[in-house]
Amino acid sequence: MNEIFVGIDLGTTNTLACYLRRGRPNFIRFAGSGEMLPSVLYVDEEKNIFVGEKAKKRGVIDPLNVIRSSKTYMADFGKTWTVHGKTFTPTKVAAEILKEVKRQIIKKLHCADEDTINAVITVPAYFNDNQRDETRKAGEAAGFNVMWILEEPTAAAIESVHEKQLDKKVFVIDIGGGTFDLSVLGADHENHTYRAIAIDGDDRLGGDNFDKIIQQKLIRKIEDDVQITNLIKLKKR
């Protein structure tokens, strides 16, 4: 039996995963989307579940039966989606996304049934205990041995400190699909220790929110232009 170690960034918009080989991280590639797996779930009329790029494409044609940005609602126990008769909680959506990640890991690394896949899954720095616990449950439901739920800014700081051999405070800005994180971390490269000094963030400020504001402005602009055009036509009459 082999033990495999992977890191997973379960994102609002996209999910990434990497594994260690000879001490170096290597990204898992997903069919049709490269290193980034869209965090999208779709259910068809036969109740087949699709995740990733296939779900994203099918969702364009059938938007009422696709789920996007579910991470925004993690541990919101009143939130569910019903698509083609199947009901999902945010945790169940996350589990389905992570199952696809695991399938690709098994395919890439030629894992045997008895192999253990150990995972570190990252979450926003401000995630509370319930949100962390639900993320862990999703990972376990997908078949991972979840070793650690790690804050995303800490993961970024560890990588930067390791690469540049820094021994100082690190300021991490993380703008995601649905979240905005600011963190100051103390790094001790020599002793491999990392300490969160200050953390703040907004769980409703990210790419989705920016898109929505731009969309609303465009709609108002089109409505204004249409009204002006109609007024001009009326005056000409």
RARA-V964594 format. One line per field, one symbol per residue. burial: + if it has 9 or more other ideal C-beta (glycine too) atoms within 8 Angstrom, else -. A space follows every 10 residues. Layout:
# RARA-V964594
burial = ???
This chain:
# RARA-V964594
burial = ---+++++++ ++++++++++ -------+-+ --+--+++++ ++++--+-++ ++++++-++- -+--+++-++ ++-++----- +-+--+-+++ ++++++++++ ++-+++-+-- +---++++++ +++++++--- ++++++++++ ++-+-+--++ ++++++++-+ +----+---+ -+-+-+++++ +++++++++- ---+-+--+- +-+--++++- ---------- ---------- -------
